[in-house]
Amino acid sequence: MKKDDPPSLAEADVALLRFEQKWPSPSWAKSTRMRPELGLTMARYQQLLRHLVTDPRTVEAFPDVCASVLRRRARDEARRASRSF
């Protein structure tokens, strides 16, 4: 573990959050790099990320990533709620 890594987060969680810092927007490049770098599918990545951004330790260590993910989630939820059928 590096000196600047938060001690309370697992190395895999820190790697995932740093990956999200590097690739904040959905893109083809992000999804193609995900499996080789993290060993995760997009679905599993999203599950873990949604869980991590609600953890206070993650918010303290990666506030920019958490804010960005939560904003994106709120925007997507609002978009879905406004649909009419």
C-alpha distances in whole Angstrom, upper triangle without the diagonal:
4,7,8,6,9,8,11,10,9,7,11,12,10,11,14,15,14,16,19,18,19,22,23,27,28,29,30,27,24,26,26,22,21,22,20,17,16,19,21,24,25,27,24,21,24,24,20,20,23,22,19,21,23,20,20,16,16,19,18,14,16,20,21,20,21,25,25,25,27,30,30,30,33,35,35,36,39,40,40,42,44,45,49,51
4,6,5,9,9,13,12,12,10,13,14,11,12,15,15,13,16,18,17,18,21,22,26,28,28,30,27,24,26,26,23,22,23,21,18,18,21,22,26,26,28,25,23,25,25,22,21,24,23,20,21,23,21,20,17,16,19,17,14,15,19,20,19,21,24,24,24,27,29,29,30,33,34,35,36,39,40,40,42,44,46,49,51
4,6,8,9,13,13,14,12,16,16,13,14,17,16,15,18,20,18,19,23,24,27,29,31,32,29,27,29,29,26,25,26,25,21,21,24,26,29,29,31,28,25,27,27,24,23,26,25,21,22,24,21,20,16,16,18,16,13,15,18,20,20,21,24,25,25,27,29,30,31,33,35,36,37,39,41,42,43,45,47,50,52
4,6,9,12,12,13,12,15,14,11,13,15,14,12,16,17,15,17,20,21,24,27,28,30,27,24,27,27,24,23,25,24,20,20,23,24,27,27,28,26,23,25,25,22,20,23,22,18,19,21,19,17,14,14,15,13,10,12,15,16,16,18,20,21,22,24,26,27,28,30,32,32,34,36,37,38,40,42,44,47,49
4,6,9,8,9,8,11,11,7,10,12,11,10,14,15,14,16,19,19,23,25,26,28,26,23,24,25,22,21,22,22,18,17,20,21,24,24,25,23,20,22,22,18,17,20,19,15,16,18,16,15,12,11,13,12,8,10,14,15,15,16,19,20,20,22,24,25,26,28,30,30,32,34,35,36,38,40,41,45,47
4,6,6,9,9,12,10,8,11,13,11,12,15,16,15,18,20,20,24,26,28,29,27,24,26,27,24,22,24,24,20,19,22,22,25,25,25,22,20,21,21,17,16,19,17,13,14,16,13,12,8,9,11,9,6,9,13,15,14,15,18,19,19,21,23,24,25,27,29,30,30,33,34,35,36,39,40,44,46
4,6,8,9,12,11,10,13,15,14,15,18,19,18,21,23,23,27,28,30,32,30,27,28,29,26,24,25,25,21,20,22,23,26,26,27,23,21,23,22,18,18,20,18,15,17,17,14,13,10,11,14,12,10,13,16,18,18,18,21,23,22,23,26,27,27,29,32,32,33,35,37,37,39,41,43,46,48
4,7,9,12,10,10,13,15,14,15,18,19,19,21,23,23,26,28,30,31,30,26,27,29,26,24,25,25,22,20,22,22,25,25,25,22,20,21,20,16,16,18,15,12,14,15,11,11,7,9,12,11,10,13,15,18,17,16,20,22,21,21,25,26,25,27,30,30,30,33,35,35,36,39,40,44,45
4,6,8,6,6,10,11,10,12,15,15,16,18,20,20,23,24,26,28,26,23,24,25,22,20,21,22,18,16,18,18,21,21,21,18,16,18,17,13,13,15,13,10,12,13,10,11,7,7,11,11,9,11,14,16,15,14,18,19,18,19,22,23,22,25,27,27,28,31,32,32,34,36,38,41,43
4,5,5,6,9,10,11,12,14,15,17,18,20,20,23,24,26,27,25,22,22,24,21,18,19,19,16,13,15,16,19,20,20,16,15,17,16,12,13,16,14,11,14,15,12,14,11,11,14,14,12,14,17,19,16,16,20,21,19,21,24,24,24,27,29,28,29,32,33,33,35,38,39,42,43
4,5,5,6,9,10,10,12,14,15,16,18,19,22,23,24,25,23,20,20,21,18,16,17,16,13,11,14,15,18,19,20,17,15,17,17,13,14,17,16,13,15,18,15,17,13,12,16,16,13,14,17,19,16,17,21,21,20,22,25,25,25,28,29,29,30,33,34,34,36,39,39,43,44
4,5,5,6,9,10,10,12,14,15,16,18,20,20,22,22,20,17,17,18,16,13,13,14,11,8,10,11,14,15,16,13,11,14,14,10,11,15,13,11,14,16,15,17,14,13,16,17,14,14,18,18,16,16,20,20,18,20,23,23,22,26,27,26,28,31,31,31,33,36,37,40,41
4,5,5,6,9,10,11,12,14,15,16,18,19,21,22,21,17,17,19,17,14,15,16,13,10,12,12,15,15,16,12,10,12,12,8,9,12,10,8,11,13,11,13,11,9,12,14,11,11,14,15,12,13,17,17,15,17,20,20,19,22,24,24,25,28,29,29,31,33,34,37,39
4,5,5,6,8,10,10,12,14,15,18,19,21,22,20,17,18,19,16,14,16,16,13,11,14,14,17,17,18,15,13,15,15,11,11,14,13,10,12,14,13,14,11,9,12,12,9,9,13,14,11,13,16,16,15,18,20,20,20,23,25,25,26,29,30,30,32,35,36,39,41
4,5,5,6,9,10,11,12,14,17,17,18,19,17,14,15,16,13,11,13,13,9,7,11,12,15,15,17,14,11,14,15,12,11,15,15,12,14,17,16,17,15,12,15,16,12,12,15,15,12,14,18,17,16,19,21,20,21,24,25,25,27,29,30,30,33,35,36,39,40
4,6,5,6,9,10,10,11,14,14,16,17,16,12,13,15,12,9,11,12,9,7,10,10,12,12,13,11,8,10,11,8,8,11,12,9,11,14,14,16,14,11,14,16,13,11,14,14,11,12,15,14,13,16,18,17,17,21,22,21,23,26,26,27,29,31,32,35,37
4,5,5,6,9,10,10,13,14,16,18,17,13,15,17,14,12,15,16,12,11,14,13,15,14,15,14,10,11,13,10,8,11,11,8,9,13,12,14,12,9,11,12,10,7,10,10,7,9,12,12,11,13,16,15,16,19,20,20,22,25,25,26,28,30,31,35,36
4,5,5,6,9,10,13,15,16,18,16,13,15,16,13,12,15,15,11,11,14,14,16,16,18,16,13,14,16,13,11,15,15,12,13,16,16,17,14,11,13,14,11,9,12,11,9,11,14,13,13,16,18,17,19,22,22,23,25,27,27,28,31,33,34,37,39
4,5,5,6,8,11,12,13,14,12,9,11,12,9,8,11,12,9,8,12,12,13,13,15,14,10,12,15,12,11,14,15,13,14,17,17,19,17,14,16,17,14,12,14,13,10,13,15,13,13,16,18,16,18,21,22,21,24,26,26,27,29,31,32,35,37
4,5,5,5,8,10,12,14,12,9,11,14,11,10,13,15,12,11,14,13,14,12,14,14,10,10,13,11,9,12,14,11,11,15,16,17,16,13,14,16,13,10,12,10,7,10,12,10,9,13,14,13,14,17,18,18,20,22,22,23,26,28,28,32,34
4,6,6,9,12,13,16,14,11,14,16,14,13,16,17,14,14,17,16,18,16,18,17,13,14,17,15,12,14,16,13,12,16,17,17,16,13,13,15,12,9,10,8,6,10,11,9,10,14,14,14,16,19,19,19,22,24,24,26,28,29,30,34,36
4,6,9,11,12,14,11,9,12,14,11,11,15,15,12,13,16,16,17,16,18,18,14,15,18,17,14,17,19,16,16,20,20,21,20,16,17,18,15,12,14,12,10,13,15,12,13,17,17,16,18,21,21,21,24,26,26,27,30,31,32,35,37
4,6,7,8,10,9,6,9,11,10,10,14,14,12,13,16,15,15,13,16,16,12,13,16,15,13,15,18,16,16,19,20,22,21,17,18,20,17,14,15,13,10,13,14,11,12,15,16,14,16,19,18,18,21,23,23,24,27,28,28,32,34
4,7,9,12,11,9,12,14,13,12,16,18,15,15,18,16,16,14,16,16,13,12,16,15,12,14,16,15,13,17,19,20,20,16,16,18,16,13,13,10,8,11,11,8,8,12,12,10,13,15,15,15,18,20,20,21,24,25,26,29,31
4,6,10,10,8,10,13,13,13,17,18,17,17,19,17,16,13,15,17,13,12,16,16,13,15,18,17,16,19,21,23,23,19,19,21,20,16,16,13,11,13,13,9,9,13,12,9,12,15,13,13,17,18,17,19,22,23,23,27,29
4,7,8,7,8,11,12,11,15,17,16,16,17,15,13,10,12,14,12,11,15,15,13,14,18,18,17,20,22,24,24,21,21,24,22,19,19,16,13,15,16,12,11,14,14,10,12,15,14,13,16,18,17,18,21,22,22,25,27
4,5,5,6,9,10,11,14,16,15,16,17,15,14,11,14,16,14,13,17,18,16,18,21,21,20,23,25,27,27,23,24,26,25,21,22,19,16,18,19,15,15,18,17,14,16,19,17,16,20,21,20,21,24,25,24,28,29
4,5,5,6,9,10,12,14,14,16,16,15,13,11,14,16,14,15,18,19,18,20,23,23,23,26,28,30,30,26,27,29,27,24,25,22,19,22,22,19,18,21,21,18,19,22,21,19,22,24,22,23,26,27,26,29,30
4,6,5,6,9,11,12,12,14,15,14,13,12,16,17,15,16,19,19,18,20,23,22,22,26,27,29,28,25,26,28,26,22,24,21,18,21,22,19,18,22,22,19,21,24,23,21,25,27,25,26,29,30,29,33,34
4,6,5,6,9,11,10,11,13,12,11,9,13,14,11,12,16,16,14,17,19,19,19,22,23,26,25,21,22,25,22,19,21,18,15,18,19,16,15,19,19,16,18,21,20,19,22,24,23,24,27,28,28,31,32
4,6,5,7,10,10,11,11,10,8,7,10,12,10,11,14,15,14,17,19,19,19,23,24,27,26,22,24,26,24,21,23,21,17,19,21,18,16,20,20,17,18,22,21,19,22,24,23,23,27,28,27,30,31
4,6,7,8,9,11,11,10,10,9,13,14,12,14,17,18,17,20,22,22,23,26,27,30,28,25,27,29,26,23,26,23,20,22,24,21,20,23,24,21,22,25,25,23,26,28,27,27,30,31,31,34,34
4,6,6,6,8,9,10,10,10,14,14,12,14,17,17,16,19,21,20,21,25,25,27,26,23,24,26,23,21,23,21,18,21,23,20,19,23,23,21,22,26,25,24,26,29,28,28,32,33,33,36,37
4,6,5,6,7,6,7,7,11,10,8,11,14,13,13,16,18,17,18,22,22,25,23,20,22,24,22,19,22,20,17,19,21,19,17,20,22,19,20,24,24,22,24,27,26,26,30,31,31,34,35
4,6,5,4,5,6,8,11,11,10,13,15,14,15,18,19,19,21,24,24,27,25,22,25,27,24,22,25,23,20,22,24,22,20,23,25,22,23,26,26,24,27,30,29,28,32,34,33,36,36
4,6,6,8,10,12,15,14,13,16,18,17,17,21,22,21,23,26,26,28,26,24,26,28,25,23,26,25,21,23,26,24,22,26,27,25,25,29,29,28,30,33,32,32,35,37,36,39,40
4,6,8,11,12,15,14,12,15,17,15,15,19,20,18,20,23,23,25,23,20,23,24,21,19,22,21,18,21,23,21,20,23,25,23,24,28,28,27,29,32,31,31,34,36,36,39,40
4,5,9,10,13,11,9,12,14,12,12,16,17,15,18,21,20,23,21,18,21,22,20,18,21,20,17,19,22,20,18,22,24,22,22,26,26,25,27,30,30,29,32,35,34,38,38
4,7,10,12,10,9,13,14,13,14,17,18,17,20,22,22,25,23,21,24,25,23,21,24,24,20,21,25,23,21,24,26,24,23,27,28,26,28,31,31,30,33,35,35,38,38
4,6,8,6,6,9,10,10,11,14,15,15,17,20,20,23,22,19,22,24,22,20,23,22,18,19,22,21,18,21,23,21,20,24,25,23,24,28,27,26,29,32,31,34,34
4,5,5,6,9,10,11,12,14,16,16,18,21,22,25,24,21,23,26,24,22,24,23,19,20,23,21,18,20,22,20,19,23,23,21,22,26,25,24,27,29,28,31,31
4,6,5,6,9,10,10,12,14,15,16,19,20,24,23,20,22,25,23,20,22,21,17,18,20,18,15,17,19,16,15,19,19,17,19,22,21,20,24,26,25,28,28
4,5,5,6,9,10,11,13,14,16,18,19,23,23,20,22,25,24,21,23,22,18,18,20,18,15,17,19,16,15,18,19,16,17,21,20,19,22,24,23,26,27
4,5,5,6,8,10,11,12,14,16,17,21,21,18,20,23,22,20,22,21,17,17,20,19,15,17,20,17,16,20,21,18,19,23,23,21,24,27,26,29,30
4,5,5,6,9,10,10,12,15,16,19,18,15,18,20,19,17,18,18,14,14,17,16,12,15,17,15,14,18,19,17,19,22,22,21,24,26,26,30,30
4,5,5,6,9,10,11,13,15,18,18,15,17,20,19,16,17,17,13,13,15,13,10,12,14,12,11,15,16,14,15,18,18,18,20,23,23,26,27
4,6,5,6,9,10,12,13,17,17,15,17,20,19,17,18,19,15,14,16,16,12,13,16,14,12,16,17,15,16,19,20,19,21,24,24,27,28
4,6,5,6,9,10,11,15,14,12,14,17,16,15,16,17,13,12,16,15,12,13,17,15,14,17,19,18,18,22,22,22,24,27,27,30,31
4,5,5,6,9,10,13,13,10,12,15,14,12,13,13,10,9,12,11,8,10,13,12,11,14,16,15,16,19,20,20,22,25,26,29,30
4,6,6,7,10,13,14,11,12,16,16,13,14,14,11,9,12,11,8,8,12,11,9,12,14,13,13,17,18,17,19,22,23,26,28
4,6,6,7,11,12,10,11,15,15,14,14,16,13,10,13,14,11,11,15,14,12,15,18,17,16,20,21,20,22,25,26,29,30
4,5,5,9,9,6,8,11,11,10,11,13,10,8,12,13,10,11,15,15,13,16,19,18,18,21,23,23,24,27,28,32,33
4,6,8,9,6,6,10,10,9,9,10,8,5,8,10,7,7,11,12,11,13,16,16,16,19,21,21,22,25,26,30,32
4,6,9,7,7,11,12,11,11,13,11,8,10,12,10,9,13,14,12,13,17,17,16,19,21,21,22,25,27,30,32
4,5,5,6,9,10,10,11,14,12,9,12,15,13,12,16,17,16,17,20,21,20,23,25,25,26,28,30,33,35
4,5,5,6,9,10,10,13,13,10,12,15,14,13,17,19,18,19,22,23,22,24,27,27,27,30,32,36,38
4,6,5,6,8,10,13,13,11,14,16,15,15,19,20,20,21,24,25,25,27,29,30,30,33,35,38,40
4,5,5,6,7,10,9,7,11,13,12,13,16,17,17,18,21,22,22,24,26,27,28,30,32,36,38
4,6,5,5,8,8,6,8,11,11,11,14,16,15,17,19,21,21,23,25,26,26,29,31,34,37
4,6,6,10,10,9,11,14,14,14,17,19,19,20,23,24,25,26,28,29,30,32,35,38,40
4,6,9,9,9,12,14,14,15,18,19,20,21,23,25,25,27,29,30,31,34,35,39,41
4,6,5,6,9,10,11,12,14,16,17,18,20,21,23,24,26,27,29,30,32,36,38
4,6,5,6,9,10,10,12,14,15,16,18,20,21,22,24,26,27,28,31,34,37
4,6,5,6,9,10,11,12,14,15,17,18,20,21,23,24,26,27,29,33,35
4,6,5,6,9,10,11,12,14,15,17,18,20,21,23,24,26,28,31,34
4,5,5,6,8,10,10,12,14,15,16,18,20,21,22,24,26,30,32
4,6,5,6,9,10,10,12,14,15,16,18,20,21,22,25,28,31
4,6,5,6,9,10,11,12,14,15,17,18,20,21,23,27,29
4,5,5,6,9,10,11,12,14,15,16,18,20,22,25,28
4,5,5,6,9,10,10,12,14,15,16,18,20,24,26
4,5,5,6,9,10,11,12,14,15,17,19,22,25
4,6,5,6,9,10,11,12,14,15,17,21,23
4,5,5,6,9,10,11,12,14,16,19,22
4,5,5,6,9,10,10,12,15,18,21
4,5,5,6,9,10,11,13,16,19
4,5,5,6,9,10,11,15,17
4,5,5,6,9,10,14,16
4,5,5,6,9,12,15
4,5,5,7,10,13
4,5,6,9,11
4,6,8,11
4,6,10
4,7
4
